[in-house]
Every structure is written in structure tokens, then in C-alpha cells.
Amino acid sequence: MWMQKICTYSAFGIVFVLVFLISQLVESDQSISMDKVYSISKISQSENEVIYKVQDIVAQNQNGNTSDDIELEGIVTKVIDGDTLDINGTRIRLALVDTPERGQQGFDKAKKFVESLCLGKKGELNVDSGQRRGDRYGREIGVVYCDGVNTNAKVMANKMAKILTEFCNISEFSKENWTASQCR
């Protein structure tokens, strides 16, 4: 009987700590939506499920952009190809992402995909601190968020590109979920 009470109190304690941690995340980062937090508070089937959902939100927060990371924002005015676009006239190369070049199979598909994600939408650039000087063509290099969506990750998730592994050792993004399998 006393063992059952200890387990019950422990479960309540874990839920209390999780709710407190989530409330702190929400206060410190408005990018976490309240509907996600609400869905967590409704879950009570098992401890493992609650912990899993909280870890999911923490991972989203760590991989998301914050206003401190963004160095350029504006409208995406042009998509050159699947890994290059313009925000307010500034040419940007997606960090670590390599899509097919003009004339190669997959070029049109990758370019149209990025156009559907970004063209005419709000673009935000998180410059790669390891490649701050840009590339040999004068392009900025980084992660681009189009209407809040990580374009680099979306291109990779949709198998439109490969990772430029020669830059894994200098890119700050080499340990992100979308690069980790190829950057070792």
C-alpha cells in the first residue's frame, strides 16, 4: 500500500515538473505554440508518453530559429536553383545542401520545390558562423527559414539534395537533425 502511494506521488511530481518546465519554455520562447503545450497537459496515459511529447517540443525549440540567430530577413524575391535564393537582393546559398545543377536530373524538381516553399514569402537567414565569409561567388551561407520553415531541412527531408560533407567540419549546422546522418 505504501509503495503504491510513493508511485502515485512520484507520478504527480513528474507531471508537475514537466508542466513547470513547459511553462518556462513558453515564457522564454514564443515560437512554441500554446496548442502543443495544451496537448501535453491533456496526455495522462503513461509517464513514457508524457516524457516523449515534452522531448519532442524541446527538440523543436532547439532546432528552431530565434530572433537572435537571424541576421537578414525580408521577402524571397528569386530562386536560382534548389540551394540558392535571394532575400531582398542578397544572394544566399543553403548551408551544407547540394542540389542538382542546371542540366542535371532533378534540377527543375528541386528548384520548383524551393520556389513553392519560399518565393514571395518572408525569408530569414541564420548565417553559418563557420562560413561567415561566404563562398567564392560572394553568396551568404546559412539556414533559410521561409515563413518559419527550415528550407535546408525540408530540401533534405524530401530527398532533393545531398549534404556537402566537405563543410561538415566547419559548419555550425553539422549536428542538426537534417545533417547528422551524413556529417560525422
PEQUI-V915446 format. One record per pair of residues at least 12 apart in sequence whose ideal C-beta (glycine too) atoms are under 10 Angstrom apart, sorted by the first residue. I is the first residue (numbers start at 1). J is the second residue. Records with the same first field share a line. If there is no record, write none. Layout:
I = J + J
This chain:
10 = 47
11 = 44 + 46 + 47 + 50
14 = 47 + 50 + 51
15 = 40 + 41 + 43 + 44 + 47 + 50
17 = 54
18 = 40 + 41 + 47 + 50 + 51 + 53 + 54
19 = 37 + 40 + 41 + 50 + 54
21 = 54 + 57 + 58
22 = 36 + 37 + 40 + 41 + 53 + 54 + 57 + 58
23 = 37
25 = 37 + 54 + 57 + 58 + 61
26 = 57 + 61
28 = 61 + 66
29 = 60 + 61 + 64 + 66 + 67
30 = 66 + 67
31 = 60 + 61 + 64 + 65 + 66 + 67 + 148
32 = 57 + 58 + 60 + 61 + 64
33 = 57 + 60
36 = 53 + 56 + 57 + 60
37 = 53 + 54 + 57
39 = 53 + 57
40 = 53 + 54 + 56 + 57
41 = 53
59 = 177
62 = 176 + 177
63 = 143 + 150 + 153 + 173 + 176 + 177 + 178
64 = 145 + 148 + 150
65 = 124 + 125 + 126 + 143 + 144 + 145 + 148 + 149 + 150
66 = 126
67 = 124
68 = 126
69 = 124 + 125 + 126 + 127 + 129 + 142 + 143 + 145 + 172
70 = 123 + 124 + 125 + 126 + 127 + 142 + 143 + 145
71 = 124 + 125 + 126 + 127 + 132 + 140 + 142
72 = 87 + 88 + 90 + 92 + 123 + 124 + 125 + 126 + 127 + 140 + 142 + 144
73 = 87 + 88 + 122 + 123 + 124 + 125 + 145
74 = 86 + 87 + 88 + 89 + 90 + 122 + 123 + 124 + 125
75 = 87 + 88 + 89 + 118 + 119 + 120 + 121 + 122 + 123
76 = 88 + 92 + 114 + 115 + 117 + 118 + 119 + 120 + 121 + 122 + 123 + 124 + 144 + 146 + 147 + 151
77 = 89 + 90 + 118 + 119 + 120 + 123
78 = 91 + 115 + 118 + 119
79 = 110 + 111 + 112 + 113 + 114 + 115 + 116 + 117 + 118 + 119 + 120
80 = 92 + 93 + 102 + 111 + 114 + 139
81 = 93 + 94 + 99 + 100 + 101 + 102 + 104 + 107 + 108 + 110 + 111 + 114
82 = 94 + 97 + 98 + 99 + 100 + 101 + 106 + 107 + 108 + 109 + 110 + 111 + 112 + 113 + 114 + 115 + 151 + 155 + 160 + 161
83 = 95 + 96 + 97 + 98 + 99 + 100 + 101 + 110 + 111 + 114 + 139 + 144 + 151 + 152 + 155 + 160 + 161 + 164
84 = 97 + 99 + 111 + 114 + 135 + 137 + 139 + 144
85 = 111 + 114 + 115 + 117 + 118 + 119 + 123 + 125 + 139 + 144 + 146 + 151
86 = 118 + 119 + 123 + 139
87 = 118 + 122 + 123 + 124 + 125 + 140 + 144 + 146
88 = 123 + 125
90 = 123 + 125 + 138 + 139 + 140
91 = 134 + 135 + 137 + 138 + 139 + 140
92 = 123 + 125 + 127 + 134 + 139 + 140 + 141 + 142 + 143 + 144 + 151
93 = 128 + 131 + 134 + 135 + 137 + 138 + 139 + 140 + 141 + 142 + 144 + 164
94 = 114 + 125 + 128 + 139 + 141 + 142 + 143 + 144 + 150 + 151 + 152 + 153 + 155 + 156 + 161 + 164 + 173
95 = 125 + 126 + 127 + 128 + 130 + 131 + 140 + 141 + 142 + 143 + 144 + 152 + 163 + 164 + 167 + 171 + 172 + 173 + 174 + 176 + 179
96 = 128 + 131 + 141 + 142 + 143 + 152 + 156 + 161 + 162 + 163 + 164 + 165 + 166 + 167 + 168 + 171 + 173 + 174 + 176 + 178 + 179 + 182 + 183
97 = 110 + 114 + 141 + 143 + 144 + 151 + 152 + 153 + 154 + 155 + 156 + 160 + 161 + 162 + 163 + 164 + 173 + 178 + 179
98 = 110 + 155 + 161 + 162 + 163 + 164 + 165 + 166 + 167
99 = 111 + 113 + 114 + 155 + 156 + 160 + 161 + 162
100 = 160 + 161 + 162
106 = 159 + 160 + 161
107 = 160
109 = 158 + 160
110 = 155 + 158 + 159 + 160 + 161
111 = 160
112 = 160
113 = 151 + 154 + 155 + 158 + 160 + 161
114 = 144 + 146 + 151 + 154 + 155 + 160 + 161
116 = 146 + 154
117 = 144 + 145 + 146 + 147 + 149 + 150 + 151 + 154 + 155 + 158
118 = 144 + 145 + 146 + 147 + 149 + 151 + 154
119 = 146
120 = 146
121 = 145 + 146 + 147 + 148 + 149
122 = 145 + 146 + 147 + 148
123 = 144 + 145 + 146 + 147 + 151
124 = 142 + 143 + 144 + 145 + 146 + 147 + 148 + 150 + 151
125 = 140 + 141 + 142 + 143 + 144 + 145
126 = 142 + 143 + 144 + 145 + 150 + 152 + 172 + 173
127 = 140 + 141 + 142 + 143 + 172
128 = 140 + 141 + 142 + 143 + 167 + 170 + 171 + 172 + 173 + 174
129 = 142 + 170 + 171 + 172 + 173
130 = 167 + 168 + 169 + 170 + 171 + 172 + 173 + 174
131 = 167 + 170 + 171 + 172 + 173
132 = 172
135 = 167
141 = 167 + 171 + 173
142 = 171 + 172 + 173
143 = 171 + 172 + 173 + 176 + 178
150 = 173 + 176 + 177 + 178
152 = 173 + 176 + 178 + 179
153 = 173 + 176 + 177 + 178 + 179
154 = 178
155 = 178
156 = 176 + 177 + 178 + 179 + 181 + 182
157 = 177 + 178
162 = 182
163 = 178 + 179 + 180 + 181 + 182 + 183
164 = 179 + 182 + 183
165 = 179 + 182 + 183 + 184
167 = 179 + 183
168 = 180 + 182 + 183 + 184
169 = 183 + 184
171 = 183
